[in-house]
Amino acid sequence: MDVYEHKLASLQTKHSHLEDLLETKAMALSQADHLISQHRCQWAEADAEARKLRSLLHESEKKKEIYREELQEASSDNMSSEIN
């Protein structure tokens, strides 16, 4: 009878240990899911920021080209008026 009681106690200890491991793994999985969710949000924010910066760069390049053309026209007009 002592042998069976010892086996039963051993099995209960193993069962308890396995439950603890299962709970630990479930918590780790939950944390991993949370980190993945955070990463996705950060990636989306970074992507949106990159698109915004790309748009601002494109806009500033257009303005630079317009200002360059205006400066060339003003310079041409100034040279023409000096010649006359």
All heavy atoms as an XYZ file, in Angstrom:
682
protein
N       0.816     -1.197      0.000
C       0.000      0.000      0.000
C       0.858      1.259      0.000
O       0.508      2.234     -0.667
C      -0.904     -0.050      1.244
C      -1.983      0.961      1.238
S      -3.199      0.494      0.014
C      -4.489      1.526      0.457
N       1.973      1.227      0.709
C       2.869      2.388      0.750
C       3.424      2.714     -0.631
O       3.623      3.875     -0.963
C       4.043      2.130      1.713
C       3.616      2.203      3.176
O       2.563      2.825      3.434
O       4.327      1.654      4.033
N       3.653      1.675     -1.418
C       4.186      1.869     -2.767
C       3.173      2.660     -3.612
O       3.531      3.599     -4.330
C       4.501      0.513     -3.435
C       4.895      0.704     -4.903
C       5.595     -0.204     -2.678
N       1.901      2.295     -3.506
C       0.873      2.992     -4.279
C       0.695      4.433     -3.800
O       0.490      5.347     -4.612
C      -0.457      2.245     -4.213
C      -0.417      0.925     -4.957
C      -0.566     -0.276     -4.275
C      -0.226      0.883     -6.336
C      -0.527     -1.496     -4.945
C      -0.176     -0.319     -7.021
C      -0.331     -1.502     -6.318
O      -0.291     -2.690     -6.988
N       0.756      4.621     -2.508
C       0.632      5.975     -1.964
C       1.806      6.832     -2.415
O       1.640      8.017     -2.755
C       0.559      5.938     -0.440
C      -0.762      5.422      0.085
C      -0.786      5.323      1.604
O       0.236      5.638      2.250
O      -1.834      4.943      2.133
N       2.978      6.223     -2.445
C       4.164      6.947     -2.910
C       4.019      7.288     -4.393
O       4.341      8.413     -4.805
C       5.424      6.098     -2.670
C       6.669      6.766     -3.152
N       7.169      7.906     -2.586
C       7.507      6.449     -4.172
C       8.260      8.266     -3.228
N       8.495      7.379     -4.202
N       3.545      6.350     -5.216
C       3.343      6.600     -6.640
C       2.293      7.690     -6.844
O       2.440      8.555     -7.700
C       2.910      5.324     -7.370
C       4.046      4.422     -7.737
C       3.562      3.332     -8.668
C       4.749      2.528     -9.168
N       4.370      1.569    -10.185
N       1.219      7.614     -6.059
C       0.154      8.615     -6.161
C       0.684      9.997     -5.799
O       0.414     10.979     -6.494
C      -1.019      8.233     -5.248
C      -2.247      9.129     -5.325
C      -2.781      9.181     -6.753
C      -3.312      8.640     -4.384
N       1.447     10.097     -4.741
C       2.036     11.377     -4.335
C       2.995     11.878     -5.413
O       3.030     13.077     -5.733
C       2.767     11.224     -3.006
N       3.752     10.963     -5.998
C       4.689     11.324     -7.062
C       3.928     11.842     -8.283
O       4.313     12.844     -8.887
C       5.536     10.111     -7.433
O       6.379     10.418     -8.512
N       2.852     11.176     -8.643
C       2.040     11.612     -9.773
C       1.380     12.966     -9.508
O       1.275     13.811    -10.404
C       0.980     10.559    -10.111
C       1.506      9.282    -10.767
C       0.378      8.261    -10.902
C       2.110      9.577    -12.128
N       0.937     13.181     -8.272
C       0.335     14.466     -7.921
C       1.375     15.590     -8.012
O       1.073     16.688     -8.481
C      -0.280     14.403     -6.522
C      -1.561     13.600     -6.465
C      -2.096     13.450     -5.040
O      -1.355     13.592     -4.067
N      -3.377     13.127     -4.947
N       2.586     15.287     -7.593
C       3.664     16.276     -7.683
C       3.964     16.588     -9.142
O       4.112     17.759     -9.520
C       4.932     15.756     -6.974
O       4.620     15.471     -5.615
C       6.057     16.759     -7.043
N       4.044     15.552     -9.978
C       4.283     15.764    -11.410
C       3.151     16.551    -12.041
O       3.382     17.458    -12.859
C       4.438     14.421    -12.131
C       5.763     13.756    -11.894
C       5.848     12.449    -12.672
C       7.152     11.724    -12.381
N       7.249     10.453    -13.120
N       1.928     16.215    -11.658
C       0.756     16.917    -12.185
C       0.813     18.397    -11.800
O       0.576     19.282    -12.650
C      -0.525     16.261    -11.660
C      -1.775     16.921    -12.139
N      -2.208     16.818    -13.437
C      -2.681     17.706    -11.490
C      -3.332     17.501    -13.574
N      -3.633     18.044    -12.399
N       1.137     18.674    -10.566
C       1.239     20.055    -10.092
C       2.342     20.803    -10.855
O       2.161     21.953    -11.274
C       1.531     20.066     -8.598
O       1.718     21.384     -8.142
N       3.449     20.127    -11.052
C       4.564     20.731    -11.787
C       4.151     21.029    -13.234
O       4.444     22.111    -13.765
C       5.779     19.791    -11.753
C       6.956     20.303    -12.503
N       7.670     21.417    -12.108
C       7.550     19.865    -13.646
C       8.643     21.641    -12.962
N       8.596     20.699    -13.905
N       3.462     20.102    -13.868
C       3.004     20.304    -15.242
C       1.989     21.447    -15.333
O       2.007     22.226    -16.295
C       2.417     19.012    -15.814
C       3.431     17.906    -16.114
C       2.701     16.621    -16.530
C       4.403     18.333    -17.196
N       1.127     21.554    -14.354
C       0.168     22.669    -14.336
C       0.904     24.001    -14.206
O       0.541     24.982    -14.862
C      -0.830     22.499    -13.197
C      -1.914     21.485    -13.493
C      -2.939     21.382    -12.369
O      -2.633     21.768    -11.220
O      -4.052     20.921    -12.656
N       1.941     24.024    -13.354
C       2.733     25.245    -13.208
C       3.416     25.606    -14.522
O       3.449     26.780    -14.921
C       3.782     25.084    -12.102
C       3.170     25.032    -10.709
O       1.981     25.409    -10.556
O       3.872     24.597     -9.768
N       3.969     24.608    -15.192
C       4.609     24.850    -16.488
C       3.602     25.357    -17.519
O       3.891     26.278    -18.289
C       5.275     23.569    -17.008
C       6.583     23.156    -16.337
C       7.034     21.800    -16.878
C       7.661     24.196    -16.577
N       2.428     24.755    -17.523
C       1.386     25.164    -18.459
C       0.979     26.615    -18.201
O       0.828     27.408    -19.150
C       0.180     24.240    -18.332
C      -0.975     24.497    -19.282
C      -0.516     24.360    -20.732
C      -2.108     23.543    -18.995
N       0.818     26.978    -16.946
C       0.455     28.354    -16.599
C       1.565     29.321    -17.011
O       1.292     30.393    -17.561
C       0.202     28.469    -15.093
C      -0.256     29.842    -14.674
C      -0.539     29.930    -13.178
O      -0.784     28.889    -12.539
O      -0.509     31.057    -12.670
N       2.807     28.928    -16.772
C       3.941     29.768    -17.148
C       3.989     29.956    -18.661
O       4.196     31.074    -19.151
C       5.270     29.140    -16.652
O       5.197     28.990    -15.234
C       6.454     30.001    -17.014
N       3.784     28.889    -19.404
C       3.793     28.993    -20.858
C       2.619     29.819    -21.370
O       2.758     30.578    -22.325
C       3.798     27.605    -21.497
C       5.140     26.919    -21.346
C       5.199     25.618    -22.094
C       6.583     25.009    -21.918
N       6.870     23.994    -22.890
N       1.480     29.691    -20.723
C       0.318     30.491    -21.127
C       0.598     31.973    -20.894
O       0.249     32.823    -21.737
C      -0.916     30.055    -20.356
N       1.241     32.304    -19.783
C       1.589     33.702    -19.511
C       2.616     34.211    -20.530
O       2.512     35.340    -21.012
C       2.125     33.849    -18.086
C       1.043     33.752    -17.021
S       1.626     33.763    -15.299
C       2.863     35.002    -15.267
N       3.586     33.366    -20.849
C       4.600     33.752    -21.835
C       3.951     33.979    -23.200
O       4.305     34.927    -23.913
C       5.681     32.688    -21.922
N       3.019     33.140    -23.561
C       2.307     33.294    -24.830
C       1.502     34.591    -24.846
O       1.490     35.319    -25.840
C       1.395     32.092    -25.071
C       0.623     32.073    -26.374
C       1.570     32.119    -27.566
C      -0.253     30.838    -26.444
N       0.859     34.887    -23.736
C       0.095     36.123    -23.629
C       1.011     37.336    -23.770
O       0.672     38.306    -24.470
C      -0.633     36.160    -22.283
O      -1.302     37.383    -22.110
N       2.164     37.286    -23.115
C       3.126     38.391    -23.235
C       3.640     38.518    -24.668
O       3.799     39.624    -25.184
C       4.296     38.189    -22.268
C       3.923     38.397    -20.822
C       5.076     38.081    -19.875
O       6.054     37.448    -20.262
N       4.945     38.527    -18.637
N       3.897     37.386    -25.295
C       4.367     37.406    -26.681
C       3.302     38.024    -27.589
O       3.623     38.836    -28.472
C       4.720     35.998    -27.149
N       2.048     37.656    -27.387
C       0.961     38.244    -28.180
C       0.897     39.755    -27.978
O       0.694     40.514    -28.921
C      -0.381     37.611    -27.807
C      -0.538     36.202    -28.343
O       0.236     35.805    -29.237
O      -1.437     35.482    -27.845
N       1.069     40.176    -26.728
C       1.048     41.602    -26.413
C       2.210     42.319    -27.114
O       2.025     43.392    -27.701
C       1.124     41.800    -24.903
C       1.115     43.232    -24.476
N       0.006     44.034    -24.598
C       2.099     44.008    -23.961
C       0.305     45.247    -24.161
N       1.571     45.259    -23.772
N       3.391     41.732    -27.073
C       4.551     42.337    -27.728
C       4.367     42.403    -29.241
O       4.743     43.396    -29.881
C       5.825     41.559    -27.381
C       6.313     41.707    -25.942
C       7.479     40.755    -25.681
C       6.724     43.143    -25.653
N       3.788     41.361    -29.815
C       3.522     41.363    -31.255
C       2.547     42.482    -31.601
O       2.734     43.201    -32.585
C       2.983     39.986    -31.707
C       4.115     38.950    -31.668
C       2.385     40.068    -33.104
C       3.636     37.513    -31.849
N       1.525     42.629    -30.783
C       0.549     43.692    -31.007
C       1.214     45.066    -30.915
O       0.962     45.943    -31.760
C      -0.576     43.578    -29.974
O      -1.486     44.621    -30.125
N       2.061     45.262    -29.912
C       2.783     46.528    -29.773
C       3.673     46.773    -30.989
O       3.734     47.891    -31.506
C       3.665     46.514    -28.520
C       2.961     46.862    -27.256
C       3.940     46.929    -26.096
O       4.920     46.185    -26.031
N       3.672     47.823    -25.156
N       4.354     45.732    -31.416
C       5.254     45.862    -32.567
C       4.474     46.264    -33.817
O       4.920     47.127    -34.582
C       6.002     44.541    -32.801
C       6.890     44.552    -33.993
N       8.061     45.273    -34.039
C       6.768     43.956    -35.200
C       8.621     45.107    -35.224
N       7.861     44.310    -35.944
N       3.325     45.660    -34.002
C       2.500     46.004    -35.172
C       2.054     47.457    -35.119
O       2.059     48.160    -36.136
C       1.292     45.085    -35.259
C       1.657     43.706    -35.763
C       0.437     42.817    -35.909
N       0.832     41.502    -36.394
C       0.192     40.393    -36.133
N      -0.914     40.418    -35.395
N       0.616     39.243    -36.607
N       1.669     47.920    -33.935
C       1.256     49.323    -33.785
C       2.426     50.260    -34.068
O       2.269     51.264    -34.782
C       0.720     49.580    -32.380
S      -0.911     48.904    -32.077
N       3.589     49.927    -33.515
C       4.768     50.764    -33.742
C       5.150     50.761    -35.221
O       5.546     51.796    -35.767
C       5.943     50.283    -32.888
C       5.755     50.559    -31.418
C       6.840     49.917    -30.557
O       7.628     49.106    -31.022
N       6.854     50.288    -29.282
N       5.027     49.614    -35.866
C       5.349     49.518    -37.292
C       4.389     50.388    -38.105
O       4.806     51.106    -39.014
C       5.276     48.060    -37.752
C       5.648     47.899    -39.188
C       4.802     47.789    -40.239
C       6.954     47.871    -39.742
N       5.500     47.670    -41.412
C       6.833     47.726    -41.136
C       8.230     47.946    -39.185
C       7.921     47.656    -41.978
C       9.320     47.878    -40.039
C       9.155     47.734    -41.405
N       3.103     50.342    -37.759
C       2.108     51.150    -38.467
C       2.386     52.634    -38.266
O       2.283     53.428    -39.216
C       0.699     50.791    -37.995
N       2.743     53.022    -37.046
C       3.054     54.425    -36.773
C       4.302     54.857    -37.543
O       4.336     55.950    -38.113
C       3.272     54.645    -35.274
C       2.003     54.562    -34.458
C       2.257     54.585    -32.961
O       3.431     54.667    -32.536
O       1.275     54.518    -32.212
N       5.316     54.018    -37.563
C       6.549     54.337    -38.288
C       6.278     54.435    -39.783
O       6.811     55.321    -40.467
C       7.622     53.287    -38.001
N       5.434     53.555    -40.296
C       5.086     53.572    -41.715
C       4.334     54.859    -42.057
O       4.615     55.495    -43.076
C       4.254     52.337    -42.064
C       4.046     52.185    -43.550
O       5.043     52.289    -44.298
O       2.891     51.955    -43.966
N       3.404     55.242    -41.206
C       2.649     56.481    -41.436
C       3.583     57.689    -41.390
O       3.471     58.608    -42.212
C       1.537     56.622    -40.399
N       4.511     57.684    -40.444
C       5.470     58.783    -40.337
C       6.361     58.839    -41.578
O       6.652     59.918    -42.102
C       6.322     58.615    -39.076
C       7.296     59.745    -38.819
C       6.650     61.056    -38.425
O       5.460     61.065    -38.040
O       7.332     62.085    -38.510
N       6.778     57.688    -42.072
C       7.621     57.641    -43.270
C       6.861     58.186    -44.481
O       7.424     58.936    -45.296
C       8.092     56.212    -43.528
N       5.585     57.816    -44.605
C       4.778     58.346    -45.716
C       4.631     59.859    -45.613
O       4.717     60.576    -46.613
C       3.400     57.689    -45.734
C       3.398     56.334    -46.410
C       1.993     55.846    -46.518
N       1.463     55.881    -45.160
C       0.768     54.942    -44.573
N       0.417     53.912    -45.238
N       0.359     55.023    -43.340
N       4.416     60.353    -44.389
C       4.277     61.794    -44.172
C       5.578     62.508    -44.554
O       5.553     63.525    -45.250
C       3.940     62.062    -42.709
C       3.815     63.517    -42.360
C       3.521     63.697    -40.884
C       3.558     65.150    -40.487
N       3.421     65.321    -39.038
N       6.706     61.959    -44.101
C       7.990     62.578    -44.415
C       8.279     62.533    -45.913
O       8.803     63.492    -46.487
C       9.114     61.891    -43.637
C       9.103     62.139    -42.128
C      10.141     61.267    -41.444
C       9.323     63.605    -41.810
N       7.917     61.425    -46.553
C       8.090     61.298    -47.997
C       7.267     62.363    -48.721
O       7.734     63.001    -49.676
C       7.674     59.898    -48.440
C       8.277     59.448    -49.736
C       7.952     57.989    -50.076
N       8.357     57.083    -49.025
C       7.535     56.264    -48.353
N       6.248     56.217    -48.638
N       7.985     55.466    -47.410
N       6.050     62.565    -48.254
C       5.170     63.567    -48.855
C       5.743     64.973    -48.652
O       5.737     65.793    -49.582
C       3.782     63.466    -48.228
O       2.966     64.512    -48.660
N       6.230     65.256    -47.448
C       6.819     66.569    -47.181
C       8.065     66.803    -48.036
O       8.286     67.908    -48.537
C       7.170     66.704    -45.695
C       5.987     66.820    -44.737
C       6.461     66.726    -43.290
C       5.241     68.125    -44.972
N       8.869     65.770    -48.191
C      10.063     65.892    -49.032
C       9.673     66.180    -50.474
O      10.242     67.073    -51.116
C      10.896     64.608    -48.954
C      12.132     64.548    -49.843
C      13.116     65.642    -49.458
C      12.775     63.183    -49.765
N       8.683     65.449    -50.972
C       8.221     65.657    -52.350
C       7.695     67.088    -52.520
O       8.006     67.766    -53.510
C       7.142     64.633    -52.683
C       6.681     64.665    -54.091
N       7.486     64.341    -55.148
C       5.474     65.006    -54.622
C       6.802     64.480    -56.271
N       5.592     64.877    -55.980
N       6.928     67.536    -51.544
C       6.370     68.890    -51.593
C       7.479     69.943    -51.559
O       7.450     70.915    -52.316
C       5.429     69.082    -50.398
C       4.717     70.409    -50.373
C       3.802     70.514    -49.171
O       3.114     69.525    -48.846
O       3.785     71.589    -48.555
N       8.470     69.740    -50.704
C       9.563     70.717    -50.624
C      10.402     70.710    -51.896
O      10.899     71.761    -52.325
C      10.441     70.458    -49.397
O      11.144     69.255    -49.523
N      10.562     69.554    -52.523
C      11.293     69.498    -53.798
C      10.538     70.255    -54.889
O      11.148     70.944    -55.712
C      11.536     68.051    -54.210
C      12.597     67.365    -53.370
C      12.751     65.888    -53.678
O      11.839     65.292    -54.316
O      13.770     65.313    -53.273
N       9.207     70.140    -54.896
C       8.404     70.896    -55.869
C       8.575     72.402    -55.643
O       8.769     73.161    -56.589
C       6.920     70.545    -55.724
C       6.503     69.266    -56.365
C       4.995     69.114    -56.196
C       4.473     67.826    -56.753
N       3.016     67.678    -56.527
N       8.479     72.820    -54.357
C       8.617     74.240    -54.037
C      10.007     74.746    -54.409
O      10.155     75.860    -54.922
C       8.357     74.484    -52.551
C       6.907     74.409    -52.177
C       6.705     74.689    -50.703
C       5.251     74.606    -50.316
N       5.039     74.869    -48.878
N      11.021     73.922    -54.148
C      12.384     74.314    -54.493
C      12.497     74.555    -55.994
O      13.102     75.537    -56.438
C      13.374     73.236    -54.068
C      14.821     73.555    -54.432
C      15.717     72.357    -54.268
C      15.450     71.467    -55.452
N      16.420     70.456    -55.725
N      11.906     73.681    -56.790
C      11.951     73.815    -58.239
C      11.217     75.084    -58.680
O      11.708     75.828    -59.547
C      11.343     72.581    -58.908
C      11.491     72.543    -60.400
C      12.934     72.530    -60.881
O      13.819     72.015    -60.162
O      13.177     73.057    -61.978
N      10.065     75.343    -58.067
C       9.306     76.567    -58.401
C      10.123     77.801    -58.045
O      10.235     78.745    -58.852
C       7.943     76.575    -57.665
C       7.033     75.505    -58.251
C       7.300     77.949    -57.737
C       5.772     75.246    -57.434
N      10.727     77.804    -56.842
C      11.529     78.956    -56.419
C      12.759     79.129    -57.311
O      13.151     80.251    -57.636
C      11.954     78.815    -54.962
C      10.814     78.847    -53.965
C      10.897     78.170    -52.764
C       9.651     79.577    -54.228
C       9.859     78.193    -51.859
C       8.605     79.606    -53.321
C       8.712     78.912    -52.133
O       7.685     78.937    -51.222
N      13.348     78.027    -57.752
C      14.510     78.099    -58.630
C      14.120     78.728    -59.974
O      14.812     79.596    -60.501
C      15.104     76.705    -58.849
C      16.422     76.717    -59.621
C      16.936     75.320    -59.883
N      16.045     74.539    -60.735
C      15.932     74.673    -62.054
N      16.648     75.576    -62.686
N      15.108     73.915    -62.743
N      12.971     78.308    -60.494
C      12.492     78.867    -61.757
C      12.170     80.349    -61.614
O      12.491     81.156    -62.490
C      11.267     78.091    -62.243
C      11.583     76.698    -62.734
C      10.343     75.869    -63.028
O       9.208     76.393    -62.889
O      10.503     74.686    -63.403
N      11.537     80.712    -60.493
C      11.213     82.123    -60.258
C      12.480     82.958    -60.147
O      12.553     84.082    -60.645
C      10.363     82.273    -58.992
C       8.950     81.769    -59.143
C       8.153     81.831    -57.846
O       8.726     82.187    -56.792
O       6.953     81.530    -57.894
N      13.487     82.399    -59.479
C      14.755     83.102    -59.338
C      15.430     83.279    -60.693
O      15.958     84.356    -60.995
C      15.670     82.329    -58.386
C      17.014     82.964    -58.060
C      16.813     84.316    -57.384
C      17.828     82.045    -57.173
N      15.376     82.244    -61.532
C      15.959     82.354    -62.873
C      15.219     83.407    -63.706
O      15.839     84.198    -64.416
C      15.921     80.997    -63.591
C      16.956     80.036    -63.106
C      16.865     78.693    -63.837
O      15.835     78.348    -64.409
N      17.952     77.933    -63.790
N      13.888     83.413    -63.590
C      13.102     84.412    -64.322
C      13.428     85.816    -63.837
O      13.596     86.741    -64.641
C      11.608     84.132    -64.160
C      11.126     82.931    -64.925
C       9.652     82.629    -64.661
O       8.938     83.498    -64.111
O       9.221     81.519    -65.021
N      13.512     85.963    -62.509
C      13.824     87.275    -61.944
C      15.224     87.706    -62.365
O      15.456     88.881    -62.686
C      13.716     87.242    -60.430
N      16.141     86.770    -62.389
C      17.500     87.074    -62.794
C      17.551     87.461    -64.275
O      18.229     88.400    -64.662
C      18.392     85.863    -62.540
O      19.713     86.122    -62.914
N      16.786     86.747    -65.098
C      16.711     87.051    -66.531
C      16.089     88.425    -66.752
O      16.563     89.219    -67.563
C      15.905     86.008    -67.275
O      16.566     84.790    -67.286
N      15.021     88.709    -66.022
C      14.342     90.006    -66.134
C      15.284     91.121    -65.702
O      15.337     92.195    -66.319
C      13.070     90.045    -65.285
C      11.973     89.160    -65.847
O      12.104     88.716    -67.020
O      10.998     88.906    -65.110
N      16.038     90.902    -64.669
C      16.962     91.893    -64.152
C      18.074     92.160    -65.161
O      18.455     93.300    -65.400
C      17.549     91.417    -62.813
C      18.280     92.507    -62.075
O      18.103     93.687    -62.384
N      19.085     92.138    -61.106
N      18.566     91.080    -65.776
C      19.612     91.241    -66.777
C      19.063     91.965    -68.007
O      19.747     92.798    -68.616
C      20.184     89.873    -67.167
C      21.010     89.241    -66.061
S      21.414     87.543    -66.419
C      22.928     87.726    -67.314
N      17.812     91.662    -68.391
C      17.202     92.332    -69.553
C      17.011     93.807    -69.284
O      17.253     94.638    -70.171
C      15.833     91.700    -69.866
O      15.980     90.363    -70.262
N      16.576     94.153    -68.106
C      16.350     95.576    -67.791
C      17.668     96.336    -67.680
O      17.725     97.505    -67.992
C      15.538     95.724    -66.524
O      16.261     95.247    -65.409
N      18.729     95.673    -67.303
C      20.028     96.333    -67.226
C      20.590     96.587    -68.620
O      21.278     97.579    -68.858
C      21.016     95.493    -66.414
C      20.745     95.502    -64.939
C      21.733     94.626    -64.159
O      22.670     94.088    -64.742
O      21.533     94.522    -62.933
N      20.289     95.705    -69.551
C      20.779     95.841    -70.917
C      20.058     96.995    -71.603
O      20.657     97.767    -72.342
C      20.608     94.524    -71.713
C      21.531     93.462    -71.123
C      20.890     94.736    -73.178
C      21.352     92.099    -71.737
N      18.787     97.133    -71.344
C      17.993     98.199    -71.994
C      18.288     99.471    -71.293
O      18.448    100.483    -71.262
C      16.504     97.911    -71.930
C      16.151     96.719    -72.802
O      16.825     96.460    -73.800
N      15.098     96.030    -72.451
